Amino acid sequence: MAEEKMAWARQPDDRQWDGPEGEDPRTLYQMLMTSVERFGSEPCFGYIPEAGMARVHLTYNEFGELATSVAKSLNDVGVKAGDRVALILDNSVQWAALSYGANAIGAAYTAMYTHQHGAEWAYILNDSTPAILAVAGPETLDKLVDNLGDDKAAYPPCGIIMLGDEEANKLPPEGVTVHKWSEFVAAGRASENEFEIADDPFALNTLIYTSGTTGNPKGVMLTNWNTLSNILCVQSAFKIYVGDKNAAFLPWAHSFGSTFDLHWMIRCGVHINLISDLTKIADECIEIKPAVLLAVPRVWNKFYDRVNSQFEAATGVKKILIGKAKKHASRRIAKAGVECDAVPASGFFDKLFDKLVWKKVRARFGGNIRFCMSGAAALSPDVAEFIQMVGFSCYEGYGLTETAPLVAANGWSGPGKSRLRTVGLVANGVKVTIDTDAWDDPDRPDEGEIIVHGPNVMKGYWNNEAATKEVIMEPGVFRTGDLGKLDKDGYLAITGRVKSQFKLENGKYVSPAPLEENLKLSPLVEQAVLDGRNMLKTYLIVHPNMEAMKAAMGAAGVDASGSDADICARQGTRDWLLAELKANNMKAPVWKGYEVAANLILDPEEWTTDNDMLTPSMKVKLRNLLSHHESEIAKIQG
């Protein structure tokens, strides 16, 4: 495709970032309306209404009209500028329409996860005091009523919008209106009342609640300009063309998903295709054929595991072809001297092996991916190198909810300027400093807490001045709690969390996060936590891939009989798996000798939001996990 198919010119590196200028959008709704004007008849959304049905598509014109109708209806039922509109919805056209409709009238959306605990919904609703709430359907409404009870004051004053055509099972108290989505939209379309289009770039766009790993969730106050400065920074910095498709499955209730898988795509004229079944991402990608794919490391790790397992199982001619394809790809990439960027095959044999091996691997994601991005956790360099070998450009980024989220990323600064083992160069308009006083490891004097200065920094935490003062040093300056370092060329590397670091008895510091991600590359490991504070050696808690582990144990002649709980409790299983991980995963240079685990606890139960071991954004609740295994940890310490 030609360069002129990009929706916008790239922002100049030397522009000011204090606020919008010239033709910059001032709010997200204004950004949407500019895209509607520019891309009108182009497809905007594709989604599967129900299992077994064909994908349905909406144009930019149709979505713009829907968002405006929602804005009118919100205005008519009493939602005002400065109010909050709460969402308990999965990614959907309705989710997007409500967020843009709220923005149009100057309200802020606050989104929750449908799989979140009802008690967390109740906390967030009580804290954010929304004017209106949208729920995914009768089951979500049932759970809401169970947790909010019979007190009318606990419910939003403008009522509840319920998606779908089904009737409600449990109703909120008398006087709380339940609006059906279709009727709510129809009322907006029929309304002759005009609303004043909000125009304040520094007004709240969203309240995003943090995952609450160490206490109650905190409401992060992000303005229009916080989010828009992120979007404008990467506008046309990556090869996204009008009409490109993406496969959207990152939750929009998370800042990575909303800023980049929704708002950025709308800005660029992309055809956003919603994944309807997260267990079948690859199947739906084959149908969608996305050019852009944003995902978290877990998706890339599973891709890496699956492809490499199949490569290892290959025999005969197929095994020879795979070996030659790997050798040619490695040689080609080394010759190009670039990291992260895909290097197209060149020469007869290189193209031949690419066609016979790598093209088939690329076809698993539809065969059309131009680039992918990874965020929300550390991406293993081994996985990144493998993805480059497959023929995808894969760029890792770094950010936090409090920074809207982008702080730094590979890829945005142009071809040949990405570096593995870093999260790239700091975004335009953003400055990073390293506070080495927050960190006292004499072996790593150049590391410290990452401090972010920029237009992307949140206003603070909603209704929580004490927590705000802990992290906001002055307006636009944020203490991240992350450890990192900047090299002489300005590339940022993340080395851990200040609070998750722990010190062993020998005085050595351990940063568990990158080591845990490295462990998850093992096909035998689903989830892993490394700990050992104030102990002589580290230990692991692992939820294994039971099927893969039982097969490997059988092949190794290790007893794999009994239930999953029996197998995980057996010392022979733990000794065998620990030896396997030491031999294949806990190796230098990634692992230092004192970081290698001396003990292993196996947990047969998956860590989920339902058993309160994970936050809604899939972070491990360490306190809960350690408490659950308290007696086994005590044996190790003894």
N, C-alpha and C positions, 0 to 999 in steps of 0.2 A: 504494500500500500504506500501511497505517496505521502511525503511529510505534511503536505497541506491539509490532509484529512484530520490532523490534530485539531481539537476544538479551539484551543487558545495558544497564544504565544507563551513561551517560558518567561517567568518573572525575571527581571534583571537582578543580578546578584547584589547590586548596590542600592536597591530601592529601600525606602524607609518602611518599618514594620510596626510603627506605633498605632496605626489604624488604617482603614481603607482609604484609597485615593483613586482619583479618576473614575474609571468604569468598574472598579472592584465592587462586588456585591457587598451590601452592608449587613444583610441578615441571610440566614439559610433559605427562607422563603423567597427572598429576592433573587438569590442564586438559582433556585428552582425555576422561577419565572423567566429568568434569562435563558436557561436551558430549554424551556418550553418554546420560547420565541425562536431559538436557534435550531432546535432539533425536532420541532413539532410532530411530524408524521413518522419519525424514527421510533422503533420499539424501545420502550423504557423498562418494562417489567415483563418477565415470563414466569409463570408459576403453575403448579398442578393443583387444581381446586380440591380434589379428593383422590385417594389411591385408585389407580386403574384408569383415571381420566387423562385426556390429552392435555398438553401444556397450553395455557391460555396466555395471550399477550396483550399488553396495554401500550399505547403510544405515549410519547411525552405530552402531547395535547390532552389525552384522556386522563393521564395521571395528574397533570396540572389542574384540570377541571375538578377532579376528585378532591385534591388537597384544598382547593379554594372552597368547595362545597362544605367540606368538613370544618374549615375555618368559620364559615357563615353560621353553621349549626352550633358550633361551640360558642360563638358570640351570642347567638339568639337564646341559648339556654342559660346564659349568665356568666360564662367564663370571660375574664377580663385580662388586660395586659398586666403582667406581674404575677398572675396566678400560675399554679402548676396543673399539668394534665398527666395523670398517672396511667401507665400501661402495664398490664400483666398479659403479655402476648408473645407468641413466637414470631420470628421474622415473617413478615407478610406485607402485602400491599397496604393493608389497613394500618399496620404499624407505621409504615412510612408516611401515609396520608395524615395520620393523627399527629406525628411529630412535626411535619411541615405546616399542617393546619394550625397547630398550637403556636408555632413560630410566627405565622402570618399575623396573628392578633397580639403578639408580644408576650405570650405565655411560654413557660418552659416545660418540656416533657421530662418525666422521671420514669424510667423503665425498669421493670423487674422481670425475673425469669419465671416461666410457668412451672418449672420443676423446683422452685424455691420453697423452703418451709413456710407454711402459713403464718407462723409466728414472726418471721422476718418481714413478710408483707405487712403485717399489722404494725410492726415497729416503723417501717419506712413510711407507711401511710400516716401514722401518727406524727412522725417527725416532719414530713414534707407538706402536710395538710393540703392535698390537691383539691381543686374545685370540682373535678370530675375524674372518673376512672374507667378505663376500657379493659374488659376481660375477654379471654379467648373463647369462652362458651360456658354451657351449664356446669360442667365439672369444675371449672375454675371458680365460677360463682359460688358453687356449693362449698368449696374449700375456704373461700373468702368469708362467707357467712358463718361458717364454723369457727373461724378465728376472730372475727370482729364482734360476733354476738348480737344482742338485741338492742344495743344502745345506738339510737339514730345518730347521735353526735360523732360516733366513730366513722361514719360514712361521709363521702364527699357531698357537699350541699347541692351540687348540680346533677347528682345521680351517677348511674353506672351504665356504660354502653356495653352491650353483650354481642359478640360476633356470632355469626351463624344463624340458621333459620329455626333451630330447636327452641322449644319453650323452656323457661327456667324451671329447675327442680325446687331449689330452696330460694326463697325470696328474702331480701333484706327487710328491716323493719318498715312499718307503714310510714309513708311520707318520703321514702327514698325511691326515686324514679329509676326504673330499668328501661333504657332505650334499646331497641333492636337496631343493629348496625344499618340495615337496609332502610329502615324508616328514618334514622338519624341523617343519613346521606340524602335521602329524598327530600327531607325538610330543608336541608341546606340548599339543595338545587332549586327548590321552589321559593326560597326566601327572597324577598325584595329589599331586605335590610342590607345596607352597606356597612362594612367595617373599615376602620382606619388601619391601613397596612403599616405594621410596625417598622421603625426605621432606625432603631438604636443598636449600633454594632456592639456596644458594651453592656447590653441587657442580657440577662440569663437566657441561654438557649436550652440548657439541660441541667438537671441534677442527676448525676450518676453516682450511685451508692457503691462504695468500695466493698470488697468481698467479705470483710469482717473476720480475717483469720485470727485476730488478737482481741476481739471484742465486738461491740455493736458496729454495724456498717456506718460509714460516714458519708454524708451527701456532698459530693464534689461539685462546686458551682463553676460551670463553664459558660462563658459568654459566646455570642456569635463570633466575635473576633478571635477568641481562643481557637475555635474550630476552623474558621475561615483562613486564618494565617497558616495553619497546617496544610490546608487544601491548596492554597495559592502557591505555597512553597514547592509542592511536588507537581503542580499543574504543568503538563507537557515536559516534565523532567524524565518521565518514563514513556515508553512507546505505547500509548493508548490512543486508539483512533475512534472516531465517531462510528457507532454501529458495532464496535467490538462487543463480544459477550464476556460476562464473567459468570462464575458459579459461586453464588453467595451462600455461605453457611456459617460464617462467624456470627455469633449472636450480636445483634445491634444494641442490646442492652449493655454491651461492653464497648469502651471507647475505641478500641482498635477496629471492631466491626462497624460501628456507626460512622466514624469519621472516614474510613477508607473503603469499606465494602458497600456503603450506601452513598454518603454525601459526595465523596470524591468521584464515584462513578457517575452520579447525576451531573456533576460539573463537566465531566468529560464526554457526555453523550453516549455512555455505554448502555448496552442492553443487559440489565441486571436479571439474571436467572436464579430463582430461589431453588435451593436443593430441598426436596420435600422429605427425604429419608436420609438421615445422617449416617446410617449404616450402609448406604449404597451410594456414597459420594462418587466413586469411580464410575459406576453404571450410569449415573445421571450426567456425569461429565462427558461420557462417550456420546450421549444424545445432544448435549448442549454445545460441545466443542468450544470451550472457553478460550479466549486469548489471554486472559488475566486470571490468576488464582491466588487468593490470599488465604493463608492457613497458619495454624499453630504448629510447633515442632512435632507434636504427637502424630499429626497426619503425615508429615514427611518421614518420621521414624518408621511408621507402619509401612509406608511405601518402600523405604529402604530395606526393611526386613523381608517383606514379601518378595521383592524382585531378587534380592541376593539369595534367599532360600531356594528360589526356583533355579537360579544360576548354579548353585552348588549341587542341586539334584540332577542337573543335566549330564548327559553321557554322550559318548561317541562324537559324531560330527558336530552336533550342537554345542558340546563343550568346547571344541576347538574354535568354532566361530565366535563364541562368547569371549574366549581368551584373546583372540585377534582383535575383536571389536574394542575391548578394554585397552589393549596395547596401543591401537591407532588413536583412540580418543585421548588417552593420556599424553601421547606424543604431540598430537595436534594442539592440545591446551597448553602444554609446556612451551611449545614453539611460539604460541601467541602471547605468552607471558601475562595472562590476565587471570584474575580470580573472580568467581561468582558469575561473570558474563558467559553465556553460551558461545561456543566457537563452532560455526558450521563446518561440516565435513568438507574436505577438499582432496582432490586427486581420486583416481579410479578406485583403488582398493579401500581407501578411507570411506568413500561414499557407498561402496558395496557393503562393507561391514556395518555401516550406519543403517543402511536399508534393511539388512538381514536381522539386526539385533536391536539397535537403539530406537529405530522408528516404531517397532512393535511395542516397546516400553512406553514411548511417548503416546501411543494410541490409547493407552489405559486412561489417560486424561483427555481424550478427544483428539489428540494429535495436532492441536492448533495453538498450544500455549506459547505466547511470546515472552512472558516473564511471570515469575511468582514471587510472592513476598512472605516472609515468616516473621512472626512477632509474638509477643505475650510471654515468651520464655526463651531461654538460650537454645540456639540451634547448634548441634554438633558439627564441627568442621568436617568430620568424615562424611556426614550426611550431605552437607553443602557441596563437597567435592564430588560426591556421587551424582547428585542432581545435575551439576554442571556437565559431568560425563554423559549423562542421559541426553543432554541437549537442551535443557531449560536454563535460562538465566534465573537465579534464585537469590534474592536479596534479603538479608536479615536487617531488621530495624529495632530500635529501642525507644521506649517511652513509657509513660504512666498515665493512668486516668487523669491525674492532676495536671498533666501537660498536654492534654487534649487529643492524642497522646504523643505525637512525634517529637523526639528530641534529636535523634540521629538515625541515619540509615545508609546502608550501601545502596548503590544504584542511582540515587537521585542526582549525583554530581556528574554523571556521564560515563560512557564506556571506558573501561580500563582503569577506573578510579575506585574500585571496590577492593576491600581487603578482608580475607578470612581472618578469623579470630578477633575481629573487631565488629562493631555495629556501624561502621562507616564514619563519614564526616558529619559534623553537627549541622542541623538544618539552618537554612538562611533565616536571619533575624534572631536566631537563638544563640546564646553563649553558654558554654559549660566551663565551670571551674572545679578544681579538685581540692577539697578541704582535707589535707593530710593530717590535720590535728585531730580529726575524728577517728583516727585509725592508728594503732601503735604497734604494728608488726614490723620489727626491725629488718626482717628479710625482704619486705616489700615497701620500701620507703616512698616510692613514687605513687602508691595507691592511696585512695582516700574516698570520702563521701562525695558523690556527684551532686553539684549544685547547679541548677538550671536557672538561667536568666532569659526572659523573653516574653513575647506577646501570647505565647501558648500557655502560660502559667495561670492556673485557676485563681478565682477571686478569694477562695477560702472554702472551709467546710461549713455547710448550712447549719445554723443554730449551734455551732460548736467553736466558740472563740478560743478556748483553751487549746484544742487540737490544732487550730489554724496557726496560733502563735508558735507552736512547736516546729512547724515546717515552713511557714512563710516568713522569711527574714526581713523582707520589705516588699511592697507591691511588685509583682513580676519576678520575684526571686524565691526559689523553692528548694528546700532540702529534700532530696529524693529518698534517702535511706539506703541507696544502692552504693556499692563500692565499685570503683573503676579507676582507669588511668587514661591519660591522653598522651599519644606519642608526639614526636617532634613535628609530624606532618598534619596533626590535628585529628587523627583517627581515635575514636573512643572505644575502649574495651571495657566490658562489664566483668567484674571478678566476683561478685556475690552481693549479699545483703548485709548491711551493718549488723542488724539484729540476729540474723541467722548464722553469722560466723560463730564458731566456738573454739575455745582453747583447750588443748589436751594438757595432761599433767606435765608433759615435758616443755610446756610453754609455746608449742607450735600452734599456729592458727589454721583452721580448716574452713574452707568456703564450700558448703555442700552442694549448692544448686548446680554448677556445671558438671560436677562429678555424678550427681543423680541423673542428669540428662544423658550423660555418657553411658551409664548403666542401662538405660532404657533402650539402647540400641541392641541389647541382647534379645534374641527371639524368646528367651526364657523368662524375661522380666516385663511385666505390665506396668507396675508402679513401684517406686523405690524411694526410701528416705534414708539418709546417712546422718548419724548422730554420734555423740561421744564426748559431750562437754564434761570437762574436769575428770576425764577417764584417761587411762594409759593408751588405749587404742580406740579406734572408731568401730562402730557396729552398723549393720544394715537391717532395716525392716523392709521386706519385699513382698508384694503380692505378685505371685508368678503367673505366667501364662500356663495354666494347668495342663492343657492338652499337649502343648509343645514340651513341657517339662516331663510329663509322663512318658512321651515317646522317646525323648533323649535318655531318660533313666532306663527304660527298657533296653534300648540299644547298648547302654553302658553296663548292663547286668545289675542295676541297682533296683532294689525292691520298690515297685510302684503299685502295690496292692492296697486295697482299702479305699475309704472315702477321701475326698480332698483334704478334709481336716486331719485325718489319720496320717496321710502322706506328709503334710506340712509340719506336723508335730514330731515326726520321726527324726532323731538326731542324724541318722544315716543320710536322709534326704538333705538336711541342712549342710552337713559336711561336704556332700558331693556337689551341691549347687555353689557353695562358697568357693570350692576349688575350681569349678568351671569358670566362675566370674573372675577369680584371680588370674586364671590362665588366659582368658580371652578379652576381659574388659578392664580390669583394674591394673592397667599397665602404664609405664612411663612412655612418653613425657607427660601425659595428661594427669596421671596419678603419681604423687610423691609417696615414698615408702611409708611414712607415718600416716598417710591418708587411707591406705589400704585396710579394709575392714578385717578385724580379727574374729568377729562373730556375726551370725546371721539369724534373724528371726523371720519365720515365714508366716504370712497371713493368708489363709485360704479365701478370705472374703474380700471382694473388690471394694475399694474405697469410693464412696459415692456421696452425693448430697443427701440421699435418703438416710444413710446411717451416720450422717453428720461428720464424715471424715474429709469431705471436700466442700469448698465454697461453691456458690453457683458459677463462678468463673473458673472452676476446676483446679483451684489451688488446694494443696493439702492443709488441713487444719492440724498442725503439728501437735498442739497441746492435747487435742482429743486422741490422736493416734498414740502418742506416748503414754497417755493415761490408760488407754485400752490394753497396752502391752506392758503395763507397769511391773507386774510380777516377773515377767521374763527379763526385763531390763535390769531389775534388782539382782537376778541371778548372775548376769554378766558382771555387774559392778562388784558383786561379792567375790 
